[in-house]
Amino acid sequence: MNRRNQVSSDESGGSTIPPTLLTNQLSALFDSLRNEELELESHLIYTEPREVLSRILSPSSMVSTSPSLTLFNASQKTASVGFRSIGFGQCGIVFERPGRAYVVKIARPSFEDALWEDFQAHFAVYQAFTNQQSVEVRVPRIFSYVPKTNSKWWDGHLDLFPQSKLPFPLPTMALITERIFPLPKLARKALIDVYCPTPLQAAVMSHDTNRDCLARIYLGRRRGVNELPPPNFTLRNFNLCLDQMIELNLPIQHYARAIGQTLAIMHWSANVDCYDVEFVLGSEGERTYTQDISRSLGLSIEQVTKMPPHTDLESMIRAKFERRTTRIWVLDFNLCNIWNEQRGLERPDELINHLVGSFFENDPYYPRPSLELEPEKSLWLTFSSSYHDTAVSLLSVPEKDPRLALLPAKFLDACIFRQSQYPA
């Protein structure tokens, strides 16, 4: 008998719950626990939906996370609970396992090499970020890469995947990374209240896939004047356009500054072209004890030596991490390429043209160069200044060839020229 079918609906051995249903029930339970205390904040419950979104979608928002999740004993009832699909793309399908803080991305048969390239670019970006202080944007941690030839791992996990619903056979290649938790239920309900057609709202709110809500930050796109919401309205990968962010009074300058800094780090420290990456708003899981205090609190030796004896570092850590919810994340590196610095030195124009092409062919996360419209004009200035200052700092270290320091400005100038030639 499949061991997942042995999980009962209660500890006394009641009726057996189908594995897929049990997985979904537990996913909903953990989602509810994550939102439990947030929903107790009555000033949010009874606030107008746009004000709810203005608060929760701001990365500086500080809202309580529920302790119930950490107290829930998952070892008994979730030991045999399987994976649930929370997203898909050209390269593969992404699965969560309820109660775990990781996701598994499995490759489609013709995209196994692409998943390895995803891992390589992701690793390069993550390593570049670990060397930076005060970076707003998060990069999911990488936990493992499992080839389809790893029979030990697949023997223990194969029956946890809903194979009857998969469009391809297993095993395959698998990349295991940190899970970006969805936006809280209050934010999801507010998005539905504000942007979903009224006849669809009840169905959208109750649909399982809409628990997996991440909001794409489209600083480079406004909706059409009379643009109607799509007939298949969904919260999964919700496109949050610039006019909506303005309407919700979200910190668009903060987004532009953070994304500019991140793009510079990926370009000039990780040497990744960033083709088809995504910038999203999502929730951050528990990170309290996942970094040493030099990183979690940004402490230097000088600061520690000046501290009074027995300074309460624990309270400082808790204050910083326990109550932080919404973060900007960058993800999806399967179409990225890693470029060699020698190429930048020998063929700089070719490299700049490639980076500019990746910039404009991506979804419109970046502000577009504008000399007339507002706030587009100020957003571009914020983004480009953040990009340039970060890049120059990264390229001014002794181990970098000084000729590379000229390229970030050339990239920005080339973006402006490209926009003037194709203003649509």
C-alpha positions, 0 to 999 in steps of 0.5 A: 500500500502507498504509505501516503494512503495510510494517513488518517483524518484523526489520531484514532484511525478515522476515515482515510483522507486522499493524499492530494486532499490531505496535502491541500488541507495542510497547506491551507492550515499552515497558511491560516496559521501564518495569518492568524495574528495578522488577522487579529489586528483589528485596525487592519481588518476594518480598514479600507482595502487600499489602505490594507494593501498600502501597509502590507505591500510596503517592504518596511511594514512590520506586522506580527507573525503567528507563533502557532506555526512553530508550535504546530507538531507536524511530525505525526500527521505531515510525515507522509504528506506529499507535494503540491504544485504552486507554480510552473514555467517553461523550465519546470514545475515548482512544488511546496511540501506543506509545513516546510520552508523549501520548494522543489523545482523539477525540470521538464524532460527537454529542459534538464540542462536549463535547470542546471543553468538555473542553479549555476546563475542562482548560485552566482547571484546568491554568492554575490549577495552574501558579500553585500551589506544592507541589500533590500532585495532577497535571493532565495537560499539554495539547499540542494540539487538532485539529479535524476540518477540519485536513486536514494533521494527519488526512492524516498520522494517519488511517491510524494509527487502527484504523478497522475497530474504531471505532464511528464514522468519522474524522476527528473532533475530537481532544484531545492531552494528556499520558499518565498511565502505568499502574501498574507491572506489580508492582502490577498483579500484586499487585492480581490476586493479592489481589482477582481470583478465582483461576480468572480470574487467568491470563486477567486477567494476560495480557489486553492491556487490563489493562496500562492500569491506573489505580486510582480513589481511592474515599475515599467508598465501602466495599465491601459486607460480602459483596460479590463481585468482578465476574465481568468483573474488570478492572484498567482503571479499577480501583475502589480502595475505602476498605476496601481502602485501609485493608486495604493500609495506604495513606496515606488521610489524605494522599489526603484532604488532596491531593484537598481541596486540588485541589478547592479550586483547581478551584472557586475558582481555575479556577472549574470545578464539577468535575462527573464528574472522576476522581482516580486513582493512576497512574505519572508519566512523565519530567518532568526537563526539562519545567519550569524550576527555579523550578517543578521545585525550588520555588526562589526568588530568595532561595534561589538567592542563598544557595546555595554557588557551583556547587551541583549542581542537576542532582542535586537535579532527578534525585533529585526526578523520576527515582525518583518513580513513583506520583502522584495525577492528576485527569482527565476534564473533559468534563462540567465547567462553568466558572462566572462569579465574578459569579454567585457574588456575585449568586446565591451560594446557587444556586452553592453548590447547584450545587457540592454537587450536582456533589460528590455526583453524582460517583463517590465520590472525596471523603470523605463527611461523617461525625460517627460512623464512623472513619476516615470522620470524620477523613478528612472533617476532613482533606479539609474543612480542606485544602479550606477553608484552600486556598480561603481562601488563594486568595480572600484576594488583592486581585483577589478580591472579599472576599465570595467568601471566605465561600463555601467554608465555606458549601459544606462546611456544605451538604455536611454538611447534604446528607449528613445528609438523605440518609445512604446 
